[in-house]
Amino acid sequence: MAIGQGNRRGRDGPSAPLILVVVSLFVLMAFEAGQAIHDRTALAALQRAQQPSMEQAAKLRQQLQTLAGETAALAASGDAGAQRVVEQMKRQGVTLSVPNK
């Protein structure tokens, strides 16, 4: 080896293995980003599909709360049938309370 010639790899730029690693990482990151975008789109579509069911559930919950409150109010006013319903619900672990107006 002559003086001044040294290692040619340093003057030729990055080595092939380093370029391969960098390109591989870039491809992996691009794939992961594409997969994340696809997953986000799929989750948004599922959420939109569930929206009508969620609205129906909220309406049903409101109706049940109204019915339970009215039953509790009837029981508090002395209605025997409503009192039996309230007692039966208590045995099942459900507490009916008079709604605050």
N, C-alpha and C positions, 0 to 999 in steps of 0.2 A: 504494500500500500504506500502510495506516495504521500508526502506531506501536503496537507490541505484538502485531500480528497475525502477523508472521514466517512461517516455513515451517509449514504445517499438518501435514506428514508427521510431524514430530517429536511432535506431540500426539496423532495418531490411532493410534499404536502402530506395530508393525512393518509394513514395506511388503509388498505381495503377492509380489514376487520373493523376498524373504527367507523368507517363509512357504513358498513353493514349494520352495526349496532345502532347507530343514529337513525338510519332509515327504518330499521325494525321498530324502534321506539316510536317514531313518528307514525308509522302504520298502526301500531297498537293503540296509540292515543286517539288517532282518527276513528278507529273501529269502536273504541269505548265511548267516544263522544256521540257517534252515530247511534249506538245502542241506547245510550241515555236519552237521546232525543226521541227515539222510537218508543221507549218505555214511558216517557212523559206523555206522549201523544196518546198511547193506549190507556193510560190511567185517566187522562182527561175525558176520553170517550166513555170509559166506564162510569165516571162520575156524572156525566151528562145523562147516561142511560138510567142511572139510579135516581135522578132528581124527581121524577113524577112519583116514584114509590115513597121517597122521603116526604114529599108534600102530603101524600095521602096518609102516611103514618102520623104526621103532625096534626092533621085534621082529626084523625081517629083518637089520638091522645087527648086532644082538647074536648072532644065529645064525651070520652070516658071520664075525664075530670069533672065535666059539668054534671054528668049523670051521677057520679059518686057524691059530688057536693050536694046535689038536690036530695039524694037518698039520705045523706047524713042530716040534712036540714029537716027532712020529714021525720026521721028518727028522733031528733032533738025536740020536735014539736009534739011527740007522743004517738006517732003512727006505729001500730004494732007490727005490721008487715015490714016496714022499713027498719024497725029495731031488730027484727029477726035477721034481716039481710046484713045489717051492720055487725051483729054478733057472729054470724056465719063467716063474714069476711075477716073479723078479728081472729077467729080460730084458724084461719088459713094464713094469717100473718099480714093481712092487708088492713091498714087503718084508714077509715073514711073520716074526713073532717069537714066541718061546715066551712064553705068558702068565705073568705073575707070580702065584704062588699064596700 
